[in-house]
Amino acid sequence: PTRKAHGNDLEPDLYIQKNAEVSSFWAHSENSLSKLKYETTDELKVEIHDAAL
């Protein structure tokens, strides 16, 4: 098998798993973040996003 994960060097299964974890985080956090969206700055949102990755 010589398949690549979207052109990067990660193992395909590992790549898919990591993205699933990030997607799961956002799905779980969507309601909480939407409640805070008027109280949080864009900078803080970026920090939250980076912490998820």
mmCIF entry with sequence, helices, sheets and N, C-alpha, C, O atoms, coordinates in Angstrom:
data_MODEL
# 
_entry.id   MODEL 
# 
_entity.id                         1 
_entity.type                       polymer 
_entity.pdbx_number_of_molecules   1 
# 
_entity_poly.entity_id                      1 
_entity_poly.type                           'polypeptide(L)' 
_entity_poly.nstd_linkage                   no 
_entity_poly.nstd_monomer                   no 
_entity_poly.pdbx_seq_one_letter_code       PTRKAHGNDLEPDLYIQKNAEVSSFWAHSENSLSKLKYETTDELKVEIHDAAL 
_entity_poly.pdbx_seq_one_letter_code_can   PTRKAHGNDLEPDLYIQKNAEVSSFWAHSENSLSKLKYETTDELKVEIHDAAL 
_entity_poly.pdbx_strand_id                 A 
# 
loop_
_entity_poly_seq.entity_id 
_entity_poly_seq.num 
_entity_poly_seq.mon_id 
_entity_poly_seq.hetero 
1 1  PRO n 
1 2  THR n 
1 3  ARG n 
1 4  LYS n 
1 5  ALA n 
1 6  HIS n 
1 7  GLY n 
1 8  ASN n 
1 9  ASP n 
1 10 LEU n 
1 11 GLU n 
1 12 PRO n 
1 13 ASP n 
1 14 LEU n 
1 15 TYR n 
1 16 ILE n 
1 17 GLN n 
1 18 LYS n 
1 19 ASN n 
1 20 ALA n 
1 21 GLU n 
1 22 VAL n 
1 23 SER n 
1 24 SER n 
1 25 PHE n 
1 26 TRP n 
1 27 ALA n 
1 28 HIS n 
1 29 SER n 
1 30 GLU n 
1 31 ASN n 
1 32 SER n 
1 33 LEU n 
1 34 SER n 
1 35 LYS n 
1 36 LEU n 
1 37 LYS n 
1 38 TYR n 
1 39 GLU n 
1 40 THR n 
1 41 THR n 
1 42 ASP n 
1 43 GLU n 
1 44 LEU n 
1 45 LYS n 
1 46 VAL n 
1 47 GLU n 
1 48 ILE n 
1 49 HIS n 
1 50 ASP n 
1 51 ALA n 
1 52 ALA n 
1 53 LEU n 
# 
_struct_asym.id          A 
_struct_asym.entity_id   1 
# 
loop_
_struct_conf.conf_type_id 
_struct_conf.id 
_struct_conf.pdbx_PDB_helix_id 
_struct_conf.beg_label_comp_id 
_struct_conf.beg_label_asym_id 
_struct_conf.beg_label_seq_id 
_struct_conf.pdbx_beg_PDB_ins_code 
_struct_conf.end_label_comp_id 
_struct_conf.end_label_asym_id 
_struct_conf.end_label_seq_id 
_struct_conf.pdbx_end_PDB_ins_code 
_struct_conf.beg_auth_comp_id 
_struct_conf.beg_auth_asym_id 
_struct_conf.beg_auth_seq_id 
_struct_conf.end_auth_comp_id 
_struct_conf.end_auth_asym_id 
_struct_conf.end_auth_seq_id 
_struct_conf.pdbx_PDB_helix_class 
_struct_conf.details 
_struct_conf.pdbx_PDB_helix_length 
HELX_P HELX_P1 AA1 PRO A 12 ? LEU A 36 ? PRO A 12 LEU A 36 1 ? 25 
HELX_P HELX_P2 AA2 ASP A 42 ? ALA A 52 ? ASP A 42 ALA A 52 1 ? 11 
# 
_struct_conf_type.id          HELX_P 
_struct_conf_type.criteria    ? 
_struct_conf_type.reference   ? 
# 
loop_
_atom_site.group_PDB 
_atom_site.id 
_atom_site.type_symbol 
_atom_site.label_atom_id 
_atom_site.label_alt_id 
_atom_site.label_comp_id 
_atom_site.label_asym_id 
_atom_site.label_entity_id 
_atom_site.label_seq_id 
_atom_site.pdbx_PDB_ins_code 
_atom_site.Cartn_x 
_atom_site.Cartn_y 
_atom_site.Cartn_z 
_atom_site.occupancy 
_atom_site.B_iso_or_equiv 
_atom_site.pdbx_formal_charge 
_atom_site.auth_seq_id 
_atom_site.auth_comp_id 
_atom_site.auth_asym_id 
_atom_site.auth_atom_id 
_atom_site.pdbx_PDB_model_num 
ATOM 1   N N  . PRO A 1 1  ? 0.837   -1.216 0.000  1.00 0.00 ? 1  PRO A N  1 
ATOM 2   C CA . PRO A 1 1  ? 0.000   0.000  0.000  1.00 0.00 ? 1  PRO A CA 1 
ATOM 3   C C  . PRO A 1 1  ? 0.871   1.265  0.000  1.00 0.00 ? 1  PRO A C  1 
ATOM 4   O O  . PRO A 1 1  ? 1.763   1.404  0.837  1.00 0.00 ? 1  PRO A O  1 
ATOM 5   N N  . THR A 1 2  ? 0.617   2.163  -0.917 1.00 0.00 ? 2  THR A N  1 
ATOM 6   C CA . THR A 1 2  ? 1.436   3.374  -1.001 1.00 0.00 ? 2  THR A CA 1 
ATOM 7   C C  . THR A 1 2  ? 0.572   4.626  -0.928 1.00 0.00 ? 2  THR A C  1 
ATOM 8   O O  . THR A 1 2  ? 1.000   5.704  -1.341 1.00 0.00 ? 2  THR A O  1 
ATOM 9   N N  . ARG A 1 3  ? -0.629  4.488  -0.408 1.00 0.00 ? 3  ARG A N  1 
ATOM 10  C CA . ARG A 1 3  ? -1.525  5.644  -0.362 1.00 0.00 ? 3  ARG A CA 1 
ATOM 11  C C  . ARG A 1 3  ? -1.014  6.682  0.623  1.00 0.00 ? 3  ARG A C  1 
ATOM 12  O O  . ARG A 1 3  ? -0.446  6.350  1.664  1.00 0.00 ? 3  ARG A O  1 
ATOM 13  N N  . LYS A 1 4  ? -1.227  7.947  0.271  1.00 0.00 ? 4  LYS A N  1 
ATOM 14  C CA . LYS A 1 4  ? -0.837  9.043  1.149  1.00 0.00 ? 4  LYS A CA 1 
ATOM 15  C C  . LYS A 1 4  ? -2.093  9.687  1.730  1.00 0.00 ? 4  LYS A C  1 
ATOM 16  O O  . LYS A 1 4  ? -3.176  9.631  1.146  1.00 0.00 ? 4  LYS A O  1 
ATOM 17  N N  . ALA A 1 5  ? -1.914  10.293 2.884  1.00 0.00 ? 5  ALA A N  1 
ATOM 18  C CA . ALA A 1 5  ? -3.028  11.008 3.503  1.00 0.00 ? 5  ALA A CA 1 
ATOM 19  C C  . ALA A 1 5  ? -3.017  12.453 3.024  1.00 0.00 ? 5  ALA A C  1 
ATOM 20  O O  . ALA A 1 5  ? -2.356  13.304 3.618  1.00 0.00 ? 5  ALA A O  1 
ATOM 21  N N  . HIS A 1 6  ? -3.738  12.723 1.964  1.00 0.00 ? 6  HIS A N  1 
ATOM 22  C CA . HIS A 1 6  ? -3.870  14.071 1.429  1.00 0.00 ? 6  HIS A CA 1 
ATOM 23  C C  . HIS A 1 6  ? -2.509  14.719 1.176  1.00 0.00 ? 6  HIS A C  1 
ATOM 24  O O  . HIS A 1 6  ? -2.332  15.916 1.400  1.00 0.00 ? 6  HIS A O  1 
ATOM 25  N N  . GLY A 1 7  ? -1.563  13.929 0.714  1.00 0.00 ? 7  GLY A N  1 
ATOM 26  C CA . GLY A 1 7  ? -0.283  14.493 0.319  1.00 0.00 ? 7  GLY A CA 1 
ATOM 27  C C  . GLY A 1 7  ? 0.689   14.754 1.453  1.00 0.00 ? 7  GLY A C  1 
ATOM 28  O O  . GLY A 1 7  ? 1.791   15.249 1.216  1.00 0.00 ? 7  GLY A O  1 
ATOM 29  N N  . ASN A 1 8  ? 0.302   14.429 2.693  1.00 0.00 ? 8  ASN A N  1 
ATOM 30  C CA . ASN A 1 8  ? 1.260   14.638 3.782  1.00 0.00 ? 8  ASN A CA 1 
ATOM 31  C C  . ASN A 1 8  ? 1.893   13.315 4.185  1.00 0.00 ? 8  ASN A C  1 
ATOM 32  O O  . ASN A 1 8  ? 1.564   12.273 3.619  1.00 0.00 ? 8  ASN A O  1 
ATOM 33  N N  . ASP A 1 9  ? 2.793   13.345 5.153  1.00 0.00 ? 9  ASP A N  1 
ATOM 34  C CA . ASP A 1 9  ? 3.573   12.162 5.513  1.00 0.00 ? 9  ASP A CA 1 
ATOM 35  C C  . ASP A 1 9  ? 2.981   11.365 6.669  1.00 0.00 ? 9  ASP A C  1 
ATOM 36  O O  . ASP A 1 9  ? 3.559   10.364 7.092  1.00 0.00 ? 9  ASP A O  1 
ATOM 37  N N  . LEU A 1 10 ? 1.840   11.799 7.180  1.00 0.00 ? 10 LEU A N  1 
ATOM 38  C CA . LEU A 1 10 ? 1.223   11.065 8.283  1.00 0.00 ? 10 LEU A CA 1 
ATOM 39  C C  . LEU A 1 10 ? 0.640   9.745  7.799  1.00 0.00 ? 10 LEU A C  1 
ATOM 40  O O  . LEU A 1 10 ? 0.255   9.611  6.637  1.00 0.00 ? 10 LEU A O  1 
ATOM 41  N N  . GLU A 1 11 ? 0.582   8.780  8.697  1.00 0.00 ? 11 GLU A N  1 
ATOM 42  C CA . GLU A 1 11 ? -0.122  7.536  8.379  1.00 0.00 ? 11 GLU A CA 1 
ATOM 43  C C  . GLU A 1 11 ? -1.578  7.887  8.086  1.00 0.00 ? 11 GLU A C  1 
ATOM 44  O O  . GLU A 1 11 ? -2.169  8.672  8.827  1.00 0.00 ? 11 GLU A O  1 
ATOM 45  N N  . PRO A 1 12 ? -2.171  7.337  7.039  1.00 0.00 ? 12 PRO A N  1 
ATOM 46  C CA . PRO A 1 12 ? -3.555  7.678  6.684  1.00 0.00 ? 12 PRO A CA 1 
ATOM 47  C C  . PRO A 1 12 ? -4.525  7.504  7.852  1.00 0.00 ? 12 PRO A C  1 
ATOM 48  O O  . PRO A 1 12 ? -5.354  8.377  8.109  1.00 0.00 ? 12 PRO A O  1 
ATOM 49  N N  . ASP A 1 13 ? -4.419  6.371  8.560  1.00 0.00 ? 13 ASP A N  1 
ATOM 50  C CA . ASP A 1 13 ? -5.347  6.131  9.663  1.00 0.00 ? 13 ASP A CA 1 
ATOM 51  C C  . ASP A 1 13 ? -5.149  7.151  10.779 1.00 0.00 ? 13 ASP A C  1 
ATOM 52  O O  . ASP A 1 13 ? -6.115  7.601  11.396 1.00 0.00 ? 13 ASP A O  1 
ATOM 53  N N  . LEU A 1 14 ? -3.895  7.514  11.035 1.00 0.00 ? 14 LEU A N  1 
ATOM 54  C CA . LEU A 1 14 ? -3.594  8.490  12.072 1.00 0.00 ? 14 LEU A CA 1 
ATOM 55  C C  . LEU A 1 14 ? -4.139  9.860  11.675 1.00 0.00 ? 14 LEU A C  1 
ATOM 56  O O  . LEU A 1 14 ? -4.679  10.589 12.507 1.00 0.00 ? 14 LEU A O  1 
ATOM 57  N N  . TYR A 1 15 ? -3.993  10.197 10.406 1.00 0.00 ? 15 TYR A N  1 
ATOM 58  C CA . TYR A 1 15 ? -4.491  11.474 9.898  1.00 0.00 ? 15 TYR A CA 1 
ATOM 59  C C  . TYR A 1 15 ? -6.003  11.557 10.052 1.00 0.00 ? 15 TYR A C  1 
ATOM 60  O O  . TYR A 1 15 ? -6.537  12.563 10.520 1.00 0.00 ? 15 TYR A O  1 
ATOM 61  N N  . ILE A 1 16 ? -6.684  10.493 9.656  1.00 0.00 ? 16 ILE A N  1 
ATOM 62  C CA . ILE A 1 16 ? -8.142  10.450 9.746  1.00 0.00 ? 16 ILE A CA 1 
ATOM 63  C C  . ILE A 1 16 ? -8.585  10.515 11.205 1.00 0.00 ? 16 ILE A C  1 
ATOM 64  O O  . ILE A 1 16 ? -9.535  11.222 11.540 1.00 0.00 ? 16 ILE A O  1 
ATOM 65  N N  . GLN A 1 17 ? -7.894  9.774  12.068 1.00 0.00 ? 17 GLN A N  1 
ATOM 66  C CA . GLN A 1 17 ? -8.250  9.761  13.486 1.00 0.00 ? 17 GLN A CA 1 
ATOM 67  C C  . GLN A 1 17 ? -8.110  11.146 14.105 1.00 0.00 ? 17 GLN A C  1 
ATOM 68  O O  . GLN A 1 17 ? -8.976  11.583 14.862 1.00 0.00 ? 17 GLN A O  1 
ATOM 69  N N  . LYS A 1 18 ? -7.014  11.836 13.781 1.00 0.00 ? 18 LYS A N  1 
ATOM 70  C CA . LYS A 1 18 ? -6.779  13.163 14.344 1.00 0.00 ? 18 LYS A CA 1 
ATOM 71  C C  . LYS A 1 18 ? -7.869  14.136 13.914 1.00 0.00 ? 18 LYS A C  1 
ATOM 72  O O  . LYS A 1 18 ? -8.366  14.913 14.728 1.00 0.00 ? 18 LYS A O  1 
ATOM 73  N N  . ASN A 1 19 ? -8.240  14.097 12.643 1.00 0.00 ? 19 ASN A N  1 
ATOM 74  C CA . ASN A 1 19 ? -9.281  14.995 12.158 1.00 0.00 ? 19 ASN A CA 1 
ATOM 75  C C  . ASN A 1 19 ? -10.634 14.660 12.762 1.00 0.00 ? 19 ASN A C  1 
ATOM 76  O O  . ASN A 1 19 ? -11.453 15.550 12.994 1.00 0.00 ? 19 ASN A O  1 
ATOM 77  N N  . ALA A 1 20 ? -10.871 13.380 13.018 1.00 0.00 ? 20 ALA A N  1 
ATOM 78  C CA . ALA A 1 20 ? -12.114 12.973 13.666 1.00 0.00 ? 20 ALA A CA 1 
ATOM 79  C C  . ALA A 1 20 ? -12.174 13.524 15.086 1.00 0.00 ? 20 ALA A C  1 
ATOM 80  O O  . ALA A 1 20 ? -13.235 13.933 15.558 1.00 0.00 ? 20 ALA A O  1 
ATOM 81  N N  . GLU A 1 21 ? -11.022 13.531 15.766 1.00 0.00 ? 21 GLU A N  1 
ATOM 82  C CA . GLU A 1 21 ? -10.971 14.063 17.125 1.00 0.00 ? 21 GLU A CA 1 
ATOM 83  C C  . GLU A 1 21 ? -11.267 15.559 17.137 1.00 0.00 ? 21 GLU A C  1 
ATOM 84  O O  . GLU A 1 21 ? -12.000 16.049 17.996 1.00 0.00 ? 21 GLU A O  1 
ATOM 85  N N  . VAL A 1 22 ? -10.692 16.278 16.180 1.00 0.00 ? 22 VAL A N  1 
ATOM 86  C CA . VAL A 1 22 ? -10.928 17.717 16.097 1.00 0.00 ? 22 VAL A CA 1 
ATOM 87  C C  . VAL A 1 22 ? -12.387 17.997 15.764 1.00 0.00 ? 22 VAL A C  1 
ATOM 88  O O  . VAL A 1 22 ? -12.999 18.887 16.356 1.00 0.00 ? 22 VAL A O  1 
ATOM 89  N N  . SER A 1 23 ? -12.950 17.242 14.819 1.00 0.00 ? 23 SER A N  1 
ATOM 90  C CA . SER A 1 23 ? -14.351 17.420 14.447 1.00 0.00 ? 23 SER A CA 1 
ATOM 91  C C  . SER A 1 23 ? -15.261 17.135 15.632 1.00 0.00 ? 23 SER A C  1 
ATOM 92  O O  . SER A 1 23 ? -16.247 17.836 15.860 1.00 0.00 ? 23 SER A O  1 
ATOM 93  N N  . SER A 1 24 ? -14.913 16.086 16.388 1.00 0.00 ? 24 SER A N  1 
ATOM 94  C CA . SER A 1 24 ? -15.699 15.725 17.562 1.00 0.00 ? 24 SER A CA 1 
ATOM 95  C C  . SER A 1 24 ? -15.645 16.833 18.604 1.00 0.00 ? 24 SER A C  1 
ATOM 96  O O  . SER A 1 24 ? -16.651 17.155 19.237 1.00 0.00 ? 24 SER A O  1 
ATOM 97  N N  . PHE A 1 25 ? -14.452 17.416 18.778 1.00 0.00 ? 25 PHE A N  1 
ATOM 98  C CA . PHE A 1 25 ? -14.292 18.518 19.727 1.00 0.00 ? 25 PHE A CA 1 
ATOM 99  C C  . PHE A 1 25 ? -15.203 19.679 19.353 1.00 0.00 ? 25 PHE A C  1 
ATOM 100 O O  . PHE A 1 25 ? -15.883 20.237 20.214 1.00 0.00 ? 25 PHE A O  1 
ATOM 101 N N  . TRP A 1 26 ? -15.220 20.047 18.068 1.00 0.00 ? 26 TRP A N  1 
ATOM 102 C CA . TRP A 1 26 ? -16.026 21.188 17.649 1.00 0.00 ? 26 TRP A CA 1 
ATOM 103 C C  . TRP A 1 26 ? -17.512 20.885 17.727 1.00 0.00 ? 26 TRP A C  1 
ATOM 104 O O  . TRP A 1 26 ? -18.306 21.760 18.073 1.00 0.00 ? 26 TRP A O  1 
ATOM 105 N N  . ALA A 1 27 ? -17.899 19.656 17.409 1.00 0.00 ? 27 ALA A N  1 
ATOM 106 C CA . ALA A 1 27 ? -19.309 19.288 17.498 1.00 0.00 ? 27 ALA A CA 1 
ATOM 107 C C  . ALA A 1 27 ? -19.774 19.358 18.952 1.00 0.00 ? 27 ALA A C  1 
ATOM 108 O O  . ALA A 1 27 ? -20.883 19.809 19.239 1.00 0.00 ? 27 ALA A O  1 
ATOM 109 N N  . HIS A 1 28 ? -18.910 18.906 19.863 1.00 0.00 ? 28 HIS A N  1 
ATOM 110 C CA . HIS A 1 28 ? -19.241 18.895 21.289 1.00 0.00 ? 28 HIS A CA 1 
ATOM 111 C C  . HIS A 1 28 ? -19.244 20.305 21.863 1.00 0.00 ? 28 HIS A C  1 
ATOM 112 O O  . HIS A 1 28 ? -20.022 20.610 22.767 1.00 0.00 ? 28 HIS A O  1 
ATOM 113 N N  . SER A 1 29 ? -18.377 21.163 21.339 1.00 0.00 ? 29 SER A N  1 
ATOM 114 C CA . SER A 1 29 ? -18.185 22.496 21.915 1.00 0.00 ? 29 SER A CA 1 
ATOM 115 C C  . SER A 1 29 ? -19.023 23.572 21.232 1.00 0.00 ? 29 SER A C  1 
ATOM 116 O O  . SER A 1 29 ? -19.057 24.715 21.687 1.00 0.00 ? 29 SER A O  1 
ATOM 117 N N  . GLU A 1 30 ? -19.694 23.216 20.148 1.00 0.00 ? 30 GLU A N  1 
ATOM 118 C CA . GLU A 1 30 ? -20.380 24.219 19.333 1.00 0.00 ? 30 GLU A CA 1 
ATOM 119 C C  . GLU A 1 30 ? -21.374 25.046 20.144 1.00 0.00 ? 30 GLU A C  1 
ATOM 120 O O  . GLU A 1 30 ? -21.388 26.273 20.047 1.00 0.00 ? 30 GLU A O  1 
ATOM 121 N N  . ASN A 1 31 ? -22.204 24.377 20.942 1.00 0.00 ? 31 ASN A N  1 
ATOM 122 C CA . ASN A 1 31 ? -23.205 25.096 21.725 1.00 0.00 ? 31 ASN A CA 1 
ATOM 123 C C  . ASN A 1 31 ? -22.572 26.010 22.757 1.00 0.00 ? 31 ASN A C  1 
ATOM 124 O O  . ASN A 1 31 ? -22.992 27.155 22.923 1.00 0.00 ? 31 ASN A O  1 
ATOM 125 N N  . SER A 1 32 ? -21.561 25.506 23.450 1.00 0.00 ? 32 SER A N  1 
ATOM 126 C CA . SER A 1 32 ? -20.897 26.308 24.476 1.00 0.00 ? 32 SER A CA 1 
ATOM 127 C C  . SER A 1 32 ? -20.223 27.528 23.863 1.00 0.00 ? 32 SER A C  1 
ATOM 128 O O  . SER A 1 32 ? -20.306 28.631 24.403 1.00 0.00 ? 32 SER A O  1 
ATOM 129 N N  . LEU A 1 33 ? -19.554 27.322 22.729 1.00 0.00 ? 33 LEU A N  1 
ATOM 130 C CA . LEU A 1 33 ? -18.850 28.431 22.083 1.00 0.00 ? 33 LEU A CA 1 
ATOM 131 C C  . LEU A 1 33 ? -19.831 29.455 21.535 1.00 0.00 ? 33 LEU A C  1 
ATOM 132 O O  . LEU A 1 33 ? -19.557 30.654 21.576 1.00 0.00 ? 33 LEU A O  1 
ATOM 133 N N  . SER A 1 34 ? -20.975 28.999 21.019 1.00 0.00 ? 34 SER A N  1 
ATOM 134 C CA . SER A 1 34 ? -21.935 29.939 20.455 1.00 0.00 ? 34 SER A CA 1 
ATOM 135 C C  . SER A 1 34 ? -22.525 30.830 21.545 1.00 0.00 ? 34 SER A C  1 
ATOM 136 O O  . SER A 1 34 ? -22.871 31.983 21.289 1.00 0.00 ? 34 SER A O  1 
ATOM 137 N N  . LYS A 1 35 ? -22.640 30.292 22.763 1.00 0.00 ? 35 LYS A N  1 
ATOM 138 C CA . LYS A 1 35 ? -23.147 31.099 23.873 1.00 0.00 ? 35 LYS A CA 1 
ATOM 139 C C  . LYS A 1 35 ? -22.158 32.194 24.256 1.00 0.00 ? 35 LYS A C  1 
ATOM 140 O O  . LYS A 1 35 ? -22.538 33.251 24.760 1.00 0.00 ? 35 LYS A O  1 
ATOM 141 N N  . LEU A 1 36 ? -20.865 31.913 24.004 1.00 0.00 ? 36 LEU A N  1 
ATOM 142 C CA . LEU A 1 36 ? -19.823 32.854 24.403 1.00 0.00 ? 36 LEU A CA 1 
ATOM 143 C C  . LEU A 1 36 ? -19.391 33.786 23.277 1.00 0.00 ? 36 LEU A C  1 
ATOM 144 O O  . LEU A 1 36 ? -18.567 34.675 23.491 1.00 0.00 ? 36 LEU A O  1 
ATOM 145 N N  . LYS A 1 37 ? -19.939 33.593 22.081 1.00 0.00 ? 37 LYS A N  1 
ATOM 146 C CA . LYS A 1 37 ? -19.384 34.286 20.919 1.00 0.00 ? 37 LYS A CA 1 
ATOM 147 C C  . LYS A 1 37 ? -19.475 35.813 21.032 1.00 0.00 ? 37 LYS A C  1 
ATOM 148 O O  . LYS A 1 37 ? -18.677 36.526 20.423 1.00 0.00 ? 37 LYS A O  1 
ATOM 149 N N  . TYR A 1 38 ? -20.434 36.312 21.799 1.00 0.00 ? 38 TYR A N  1 
ATOM 150 C CA . TYR A 1 38 ? -20.540 37.760 21.944 1.00 0.00 ? 38 TYR A CA 1 
ATOM 151 C C  . TYR A 1 38 ? -19.650 38.285 23.069 1.00 0.00 ? 38 TYR A C  1 
ATOM 152 O O  . TYR A 1 38 ? -19.500 39.496 23.237 1.00 0.00 ? 38 TYR A O  1 
ATOM 153 N N  . GLU A 1 39 ? -19.059 37.365 23.840 1.00 0.00 ? 39 GLU A N  1 
ATOM 154 C CA . GLU A 1 39 ? -18.218 37.771 24.959 1.00 0.00 ? 39 GLU A CA 1 
ATOM 155 C C  . GLU A 1 39 ? -16.739 37.489 24.703 1.00 0.00 ? 39 GLU A C  1 
ATOM 156 O O  . GLU A 1 39 ? -15.874 37.989 25.421 1.00 0.00 ? 39 GLU A O  1 
ATOM 157 N N  . THR A 1 40 ? -16.455 36.692 23.685 1.00 0.00 ? 40 THR A N  1 
ATOM 158 C CA . THR A 1 40 ? -15.069 36.333 23.409 1.00 0.00 ? 40 THR A CA 1 
ATOM 159 C C  . THR A 1 40 ? -14.534 37.108 22.216 1.00 0.00 ? 40 THR A C  1 
ATOM 160 O O  . THR A 1 40 ? -15.269 37.413 21.277 1.00 0.00 ? 40 THR A O  1 
ATOM 161 N N  . THR A 1 41 ? -13.250 37.422 22.265 1.00 0.00 ? 41 THR A N  1 
ATOM 162 C CA . THR A 1 41 ? -12.602 38.105 21.155 1.00 0.00 ? 41 THR A CA 1 
ATOM 163 C C  . THR A 1 41 ? -12.180 37.084 20.113 1.00 0.00 ? 41 THR A C  1 
ATOM 164 O O  . THR A 1 41 ? -12.088 35.892 20.407 1.00 0.00 ? 41 THR A O  1 
ATOM 165 N N  . ASP A 1 42 ? -11.924 37.546 18.907 1.00 0.00 ? 42 ASP A N  1 
ATOM 166 C CA . ASP A 1 42 ? -11.442 36.655 17.854 1.00 0.00 ? 42 ASP A CA 1 
ATOM 167 C C  . ASP A 1 42 ? -10.110 36.032 18.243 1.00 0.00 ? 42 ASP A C  1 
ATOM 168 O O  . ASP A 1 42 ? -9.824  34.890 17.884 1.00 0.00 ? 42 ASP A O  1 
ATOM 169 N N  . GLU A 1 43 ? -9.299  36.784 18.979 1.00 0.00 ? 43 GLU A N  1 
ATOM 170 C CA . GLU A 1 43 ? -7.998  36.275 19.397 1.00 0.00 ? 43 GLU A CA 1 
ATOM 171 C C  . GLU A 1 43 ? -8.167  35.068 20.312 1.00 0.00 ? 43 GLU A C  1 
ATOM 172 O O  . GLU A 1 43 ? -7.437  34.085 20.189 1.00 0.00 ? 43 GLU A O  1 
ATOM 173 N N  . LEU A 1 44 ? -9.124  35.142 21.224 1.00 0.00 ? 44 LEU A N  1 
ATOM 174 C CA . LEU A 1 44 ? -9.369  34.036 22.144 1.00 0.00 ? 44 LEU A CA 1 
ATOM 175 C C  . LEU A 1 44 ? -9.902  32.825 21.387 1.00 0.00 ? 44 LEU A C  1 
ATOM 176 O O  . LEU A 1 44 ? -9.549  31.687 21.698 1.00 0.00 ? 44 LEU A O  1 
ATOM 177 N N  . LYS A 1 45 ? -10.753 33.072 20.392 1.00 0.00 ? 45 LYS A N  1 
ATOM 178 C CA . LYS A 1 45 ? -11.265 31.968 19.585 1.00 0.00 ? 45 LYS A CA 1 
ATOM 179 C C  . LYS A 1 45 ? -10.131 31.234 18.883 1.00 0.00 ? 45 LYS A C  1 
ATOM 180 O O  . LYS A 1 45 ? -10.143 30.008 18.773 1.00 0.00 ? 45 LYS A O  1 
ATOM 181 N N  . VAL A 1 46 ? -9.152  31.996 18.409 1.00 0.00 ? 46 VAL A N  1 
ATOM 182 C CA . VAL A 1 46 ? -7.993  31.384 17.753 1.00 0.00 ? 46 VAL A CA 1 
ATOM 183 C C  . VAL A 1 46 ? -7.222  30.530 18.743 1.00 0.00 ? 46 VAL A C  1 
ATOM 184 O O  . VAL A 1 46 ? -6.759  29.441 18.403 1.00 0.00 ? 46 VAL A O  1 
ATOM 185 N N  . GLU A 1 47 ? -7.082  31.024 19.971 1.00 0.00 ? 47 GLU A N  1 
ATOM 186 C CA . GLU A 1 47 ? -6.376  30.266 21.005 1.00 0.00 ? 47 GLU A CA 1 
ATOM 187 C C  . GLU A 1 47 ? -7.108  28.968 21.323 1.00 0.00 ? 47 GLU A C  1 
ATOM 188 O O  . GLU A 1 47 ? -6.477  27.924 21.493 1.00 0.00 ? 47 GLU A O  1 
ATOM 189 N N  . ILE A 1 48 ? -8.428  29.027 21.404 1.00 0.00 ? 48 ILE A N  1 
ATOM 190 C CA . ILE A 1 48 ? -9.229  27.825 21.647 1.00 0.00 ? 48 ILE A CA 1 
ATOM 191 C C  . ILE A 1 48 ? -9.051  26.849 20.489 1.00 0.00 ? 48 ILE A C  1 
ATOM 192 O O  . ILE A 1 48 ? -8.890  25.646 20.700 1.00 0.00 ? 48 ILE A O  1 
ATOM 193 N N  . HIS A 1 49 ? -9.080  27.372 19.271 1.00 0.00 ? 49 HIS A N  1 
ATOM 194 C CA . HIS A 1 49 ? -8.923  26.540 18.082 1.00 0.00 ? 49 HIS A CA 1 
ATOM 195 C C  . HIS A 1 49 ? -7.558  25.869 18.068 1.00 0.00 ? 49 HIS A C  1 
ATOM 196 O O  . HIS A 1 49 ? -7.450  24.678 17.778 1.00 0.00 ? 49 HIS A O  1 
ATOM 197 N N  . ASP A 1 50 ? -6.514  26.634 18.381 1.00 0.00 ? 50 ASP A N  1 
ATOM 198 C CA . ASP A 1 50 ? -5.162  26.079 18.398 1.00 0.00 ? 50 ASP A CA 1 
ATOM 199 C C  . ASP A 1 50 ? -5.023  25.003 19.466 1.00 0.00 ? 50 ASP A C  1 
ATOM 200 O O  . ASP A 1 50 ? -4.305  24.023 19.271 1.00 0.00 ? 50 ASP A O  1 
ATOM 201 N N  . ALA A 1 51 ? -5.699  25.180 20.583 1.00 0.00 ? 51 ALA A N  1 
ATOM 202 C CA . ALA A 1 51 ? -5.640  24.186 21.653 1.00 0.00 ? 51 ALA A CA 1 
ATOM 203 C C  . ALA A 1 51 ? -6.289  22.877 21.215 1.00 0.00 ? 51 ALA A C  1 
ATOM 204 O O  . ALA A 1 51 ? -5.924  21.801 21.689 1.00 0.00 ? 51 ALA A O  1 
ATOM 205 N N  . ALA A 1 52 ? -7.257  22.983 20.305 1.00 0.00 ? 52 ALA A N  1 
ATOM 206 C CA . ALA A 1 52 ? -7.940  21.783 19.827 1.00 0.00 ? 52 ALA A CA 1 
ATOM 207 C C  . ALA A 1 52 ? -7.084  20.996 18.840 1.00 0.00 ? 52 ALA A C  1 
ATOM 208 O O  . ALA A 1 52 ? -7.293  19.798 18.645 1.00 0.00 ? 52 ALA A O  1 
ATOM 209 N N  . LEU A 1 53 ? -6.120  21.672 18.220 1.00 0.00 ? 53 LEU A N  1 
ATOM 210 C CA . LEU A 1 53 ? -5.292  21.014 17.216 1.00 0.00 ? 53 LEU A CA 1 
ATOM 211 C C  . LEU A 1 53 ? -4.014  20.465 17.784 1.00 0.00 ? 53 LEU A C  1 
ATOM 212 O O  . LEU A 1 53 ? -3.214  19.882 17.052 1.00 0.00 ? 53 LEU A O  1 
# 
